[in-house]
Amino acid sequence: YLRGQGKLNKRHAKWLEFLEQFPYIIKFKKGKANVVVDALSRRHTLLVSLRTQILGFDNIKEMYEKDLDFASIYSSCQQKAINGFYMAEGYLYKEGKLCIPERSMQKLLIQESHESGLLRHFGVDKTLNLLKENFFWPHMRKKVQRHCLRCVACLQAKSKIMPHGTYTPLPVTSSPWVDISMDFVLGLPRTQRGTNFIFGVVDRFSKMAHFISCHKVDHARNIAKLFFRDVVKLHGLPKSIVSDRDTKFLSHFWRVLWSRLGTKLLFSTTCHPQTDGQTEVVNRSLSNMLRVVLKGNHKSWDKYLSHIEFAYNGVVHKTTNISPFEAVYGFNPLTPIGLNKGKRDMIFKEGDWVWLHLRKKRFPQKRKSKLNLRRDGPFQVLQHINDNAYRLDLPSDYGVSPTFNVSDLKPFVGASDDEDESLDLRMNPSQEGGDDGRAWTKGPTTRAMARRLLEDLIA
C-alpha cells in the first residue's frame, strides 16, 4: 500500500522519498505478537514524554521497588504495560506522566509548583492542575491541600471571604474580549515613577486580565489612552464595558467616547461591588500576589505587574478549566517548569567526530550565498567543556574560536557499510571526473591526510 498509492500530497511524497533511501521490507505482524513496539504503534501524546529530558530524577529509579504504592506495579511493568502504566528508560509512567514515589520528591514538586518562579502562591486547584500535567502519585490532591493550608506566605497574605446569598449573573459572553469589565485598585503607595493606582481590565469570556499602573490624578482622557495602548491594540474594541460608578467612568468625556464607538456602558449599583464580582475577585487575587511578592518593598510594586499578569493568565481557571492564555490564543506559553519538555540530550565524547553548522554571523565568508553548504567537517572533539559547550580541532585558517554550542554540532556517522565507493568529504574536490592520485578512505579527514593530499597536489 505504501508504494502503490495513486495520489500523494507534498508531505506524503516527501516522506516516501525519504523512506526509499533505505532498503526495507514491509511484513504484517499481529498485535499480540508485536511485543517490541515502536513509535509508529504508540499514541502520539506519549511520544513527548518518551523524548523528554528528565533532570534531577535519577534517584527515584531505585525507590520504585521499595515504594508501597508503586512496588507491585513496577515489577509487573518490566515486561509489558499494565492499566496505563509502562516503563521508559528506567522510569515508571502512567499515561505519559512520571510516577513519583512516596519518600522522594513529592514535597519538593508541590513546593515548586506552589511557591517558586512565576507561580505566585495559587490555591489548591491551580497548584494541582500544574502538577497533574507532568506527574502522578496517589492521593495527590490531599497532599497539595495539606501543603497549601500550611503555607506561611498564604496564611499571612491572603484574605478569607465567604460570600453569602445568591446573585443574578451577567449575560454569558460568546467570544473573547467582546464583553469586558474594568476597575481600579486603590490605596497603593506611590512608586518612583509616581504611580499609585492599578487600572485592571478583565475579559468576561476568557478571564484574561491586564494590569496597568496609573496615577490617582489621571482623568478620563488619560485612562482612555492607557486602555487603547494596552488593550485595544491587542484585542480590539469591546461591545460592552461593566464598571463601578467611579467619577472617571461617569464623566462626560468617557460617555461620549464610547457612545460614538458603539460600546455599551454598564454601571454597578452604588455601594454594591458584587454586581461586578469577577473583577473584584481578580483585584483580590492581584492584591494577594503583590503582598506575597513584595514582602516589605512596597514602593516597587509597579515593577512586578508584568510578571504577575503573566502568572495570572497562565494558570487554569476553575470556571473554564483552561488558562486564559489557552482560551484566547489556543496554547499556553512556556514556563520554567516546562522548558525542558520535548528536549533531547546530545552528549559527545572526546575523540568523537562531528559536523559543524556554519552560522552566517560566525562564518560570513562561507555563507555568502544561500546555495553554500550549511555544514562543514567532520571535526574531532578535543574537549568536553560541559554538556552545552565543546572545543573542536578546528583549523587555524577559520579565524574563529574553536568552542561551539552543542546546538551547532551533529554526530558524524560516516558512510554506510554496504557502500563500495569511498566517501568524499571535501567541499571543493580538485577534479570533476576520474580518480585523484591519492584515493580517499572511508571515515573522517584528518590533518595528516589533508597534508599528504596537499603535497600530492603540489607535486
Buried (B, 14 or more C-beta within 10 A) or exposed (E): EEEEEEEEEEEEEEEEEEEEEEEEEEEEEEEEEEEEEEEEEEEEEBEEBBEBEBEEBEEBBEBBEEBEBBBEBBEBBEEEBEEEBBBBEEBBBBEBBBBBBBEBBBEEBBBBBBBEEBBBBBBBBBBBBBBBBBBBBEEBEEBBBEBBEEBEBBEEBBEEEEEEEEEEEBEEBEEBBBBBBBBBBEEBEBBEEEBBBBBBBBBBBBBBBBBBBBBEEBEBEBBBEBBEEBBBEEBEEBBBBBBBEBEBBBBEEBEEBBEEEEBEBBBBEEEEEEBBBBBBBBBBBBBBBBBBBBEEEEEEBBBBBEBBBBBBBBBBBEEEEBBBBBBBBEEBEEBEBBEEBEEEEBEBEEEBBBBBBBBEEBBEEBBEEEEBEEBBBBBBBBEBEEEEEBBBBBEEEBEEEBEBEBEBBBEBEBBEEEEEEEBEBEEEEEEEEEEBEEEBEEBBBEEEBEEEBEEEEEE
